[in-house]
Amino acid sequence: MVDPRGPRFSAAVTSVVLTVVLLTANGWLLLAQTVVFLTGAVIGVRRAPYGVLYRTLVQPRLGPPAELEDDQPPRFAQAVGAVFGVLGTVGFLADVPALGYVATAFAFVAAFLNATIGFCLGCQIYLAIRSVKGAQA
């Protein structure tokens, strides 16, 4: 279970990082962001770098959350971000900038939606997949 404000904070930081990537076509910075995505997907959003920043620097100033949410949808969203991050990194580092820009833009839009209006696209995909699997069972 996670404080839902944590993934939203992480999405805001991610949006800033991805904006810099889009402005500079820096594949190495995108690779670093992809490692952050992978960390969140594998060990959980609370223990990923931006989650640690949130818990140590931001959350103590906010007080306890009104509710907690399951960490599986945000972890799935991080995995989706990692896929786009890998594609974008390959694009920028292999001198295929169109791939780099398109993949980074998709990741940016998803992060920006979460940061600004709290809509987690990857989480919604996760829930849709679960509902389809549940309907098939």
C-alpha positions as CSV (number, residue, x, y, z in Angstrom):
1,M,0.0,0.0,0.0
2,V,1.3,3.5,-0.9
3,D,0.4,7.1,-0.3
4,P,-1.2,8.1,-3.6
5,R,0.6,11.5,-3.4
6,G,3.9,9.7,-3.7
7,P,3.5,8.4,-7.3
8,R,2.0,11.8,-8.2
9,F,5.1,13.5,-6.9
10,S,7.3,11.0,-8.8
11,A,5.3,11.8,-11.9
12,A,6.0,15.5,-11.5
13,V,9.8,14.9,-11.2
14,T,9.6,12.5,-14.1
15,S,7.8,15.1,-16.2
16,V,10.6,17.6,-15.5
17,V,13.3,15.0,-16.4
18,L,11.5,14.0,-19.6
19,T,11.0,17.7,-20.6
20,V,14.8,18.1,-20.4
21,V,15.2,14.9,-22.5
22,L,12.8,16.2,-25.1
23,L,14.6,19.6,-25.3
24,T,18.1,18.1,-25.4
25,A,17.7,14.7,-27.0
26,N,19.9,13.4,-24.2
27,G,19.8,9.6,-24.4
28,W,22.0,9.2,-21.3
29,L,19.5,11.3,-19.2
30,L,16.7,9.1,-20.5
31,L,18.7,6.0,-19.6
32,A,18.9,7.3,-16.0
33,Q,15.2,7.9,-16.0
34,T,14.6,4.4,-17.4
35,V,16.6,3.0,-14.5
36,V,14.3,4.9,-12.1
37,F,11.3,3.4,-13.9
38,L,12.8,-0.1,-13.7
39,T,13.5,0.4,-10.0
40,G,9.9,1.4,-9.3
41,A,8.6,-1.6,-11.3
42,V,10.9,-4.1,-9.6
43,I,11.2,-3.1,-6.0
44,G,8.2,-0.8,-5.7
45,V,7.4,2.9,-6.0
46,R,8.1,3.6,-2.3
47,R,11.7,2.4,-2.6
48,A,12.4,3.9,-6.0
49,P,14.6,7.1,-6.0
50,Y,11.7,9.5,-6.3
51,G,9.6,7.6,-3.8
52,V,12.4,7.9,-1.3
53,L,12.7,11.6,-1.9
54,Y,8.9,11.9,-1.4
55,R,8.9,9.9,1.8
56,T,11.9,11.8,3.3
57,L,11.4,15.4,2.1
58,V,7.8,15.9,1.2
59,Q,5.5,13.5,3.1
60,P,6.6,14.6,6.6
61,R,5.4,18.1,5.7
62,L,2.0,16.9,4.5
63,G,0.9,14.6,7.2
64,P,-0.7,11.2,6.8
65,P,-2.7,10.5,3.6
66,A,-6.4,10.3,3.7
67,E,-6.2,6.8,2.2
68,L,-3.7,4.4,0.8
69,E,-3.8,2.6,-2.5
70,D,-2.5,-0.7,-3.9
71,D,1.0,-0.4,-5.2
72,Q,0.5,-2.8,-8.1
73,P,-1.1,-0.4,-10.5
74,P,1.8,2.2,-10.1
75,R,4.4,-0.5,-10.4
76,F,2.8,-1.6,-13.6
77,A,2.8,2.0,-14.8
78,Q,6.5,2.2,-14.0
79,A,7.1,-0.9,-16.1
80,V,5.3,0.7,-19.0
81,G,7.4,3.8,-18.5
82,A,10.5,1.6,-18.6
83,V,9.4,0.1,-22.0
84,F,9.1,3.6,-23.5
85,G,12.3,4.7,-21.8
86,V,14.2,1.8,-23.3
87,L,12.8,2.5,-26.7
88,G,13.6,6.2,-26.4
89,T,17.1,5.6,-25.1
90,V,17.8,3.2,-28.0
91,G,16.4,5.8,-30.4
92,F,18.6,8.7,-29.1
93,L,21.8,6.6,-28.6
94,A,21.5,4.8,-31.9
95,D,20.9,8.0,-33.8
96,V,17.3,7.3,-34.6
97,P,16.0,10.5,-33.0
98,A,12.4,10.1,-34.2
99,L,12.1,6.9,-32.1
100,G,13.7,8.7,-29.2
101,Y,11.3,11.7,-29.4
102,V,8.1,9.7,-29.9
103,A,8.8,7.2,-27.1
104,T,9.9,10.0,-24.7
105,A,6.8,12.0,-25.7
106,F,4.5,9.1,-24.8
107,A,6.2,8.7,-21.4
108,F,6.0,12.4,-20.9
109,V,2.3,12.6,-21.6
110,A,1.5,9.8,-19.2
111,A,3.7,11.3,-16.4
112,F,2.3,14.8,-17.0
113,L,-1.3,13.6,-16.8
114,N,-0.5,11.9,-13.5
115,A,1.4,14.9,-12.1
116,T,-1.2,17.5,-13.1
117,I,-4.6,15.9,-12.8
118,G,-3.9,12.6,-11.0
119,F,-4.8,10.4,-13.9
120,C,-2.4,7.5,-14.0
121,L,-2.6,6.1,-17.5
122,G,-0.5,3.0,-16.7
123,C,-2.7,2.3,-13.6
124,Q,-5.8,2.4,-15.7
125,I,-4.3,0.0,-18.3
126,Y,-3.4,-2.3,-15.4
127,L,-6.9,-2.2,-14.0
128,A,-8.4,-2.8,-17.5
129,I,-6.2,-5.9,-18.0
130,R,-7.2,-7.2,-14.5
131,S,-10.9,-6.7,-15.3
132,V,-10.6,-8.5,-18.6
133,K,-8.6,-11.4,-17.0
134,G,-11.3,-11.5,-14.2
135,A,-14.1,-11.7,-16.8
136,Q,-12.3,-14.6,-18.6
137,A,-11.9,-16.6,-15.4
